[in-house]
Amino acid sequence: MQDEGGHGLYLYAAAETMGVSRDELLDELHTGKAKYSSIFNYPALSWADMGAIGWLVDGAAIMNQVMLQRTSYGPYSRAMIRICKEESFHQRQGYEILLTLVRGSAEQKAMAQDSLNRWWWPSLMMFGPSDAESTHSEQSLKWKIKRKSNDVLRQAFVDATVPQAQYRV
């Protein structure tokens, strides 16, 4: 949780360099004007969720954010570099947690499977709406903020993650 809060602070600091105050940003968050990832609204029900969140959710975040490390706006680019490094640690840690559970008792295996069942779809939704339904994707691609569309990124995530899930213990 501390790391995630820190990531928000990195991004608020980058936004402040464009002339908006932290108080304004927080007010927009509290009034609902600013958007945030709905993934933070899902409950974590077991220890296995820490693994699934790390592996799947942080893995999806990395896939979304790695291209933002090369954006032309320095403060934002530097924030994304720091965030992606930390998320990479979370992803590896999450995978290790799940791997340990699936090597354990039947109850631990079931806990891991339940967690994966609950976190798979929310992690896929982190890529945003389908390209056909996205209102901002085309502009973000045109301005080269994003280098790949939501659908392309989502498929790359599936292609990278499914073989990891199929790893034989």
Phi, psi and omega in degrees: 000319180299317179297318181295319175298321177297323178297319176299320179295320176303315184288324175296320179297320177296318179295325179298331179292347178262008173101001178264138182277156177299322178299319178297315180298316180293322177298317178296324177294313183290331180272354179089001179290319179277146178265153172217164183293125180293349180301333181285354179268351181278138180282145171263116188261341182209171177300326179299331178298327177298323177291313181295320178297313180298308185290308187277306185293312179291329174297318177295320179299316179300313182299323178288323193263343185299324179291336181285349176292339183255015178294158185282347181270107188309308182300322179288318179301313180296323177297317182293326177299313180296315182298314182296324177298316180292319179297326179298319176297314180300319181296313179296319179297317179298316179298318179297320178300312181294320179299319177297318179295317182288347174269359185265211183289169177301322179295319179293320177299317180296321178297317179296316181296318178301316180296315179297321178299321182280330186262348182299306183294316176300325179292323177293328180288346178295346180274000178087186181292166176300158181304323181294335183253358183280131181271342185242347187301314183300315179293319179297324176291318180299317180279358180063028170288314174256145178254346180221149181284167179304314182294320179295316179295317180300316180293322177298321177297313178300314182297328179276327189274320183301315177298327177294321180292332182273359179306130181274128181274000000 
